């Protein structure tokens, strides 16, 4: 079982990573195609929340972190 403070620490690291990654992607990605429609619905969980769940899942089975 992962301690609650470790989960919070993992989330903070993931959140910072996602913010930096999004800003770098915005600088380097091509412009969006305006001819084709895209879904613009906001997800229920943030990317950092999803990544935190995945990391905790993978490390939680080992019992150490």
Buried (B, 14 or more C-beta within 10 A) or exposed (E): EBEEEEBEEBBEBBBEEBEEEEEEEEEEEEEEEEEEEEEEEEEEEBBBBBBBBEBBEEBEEEEEB
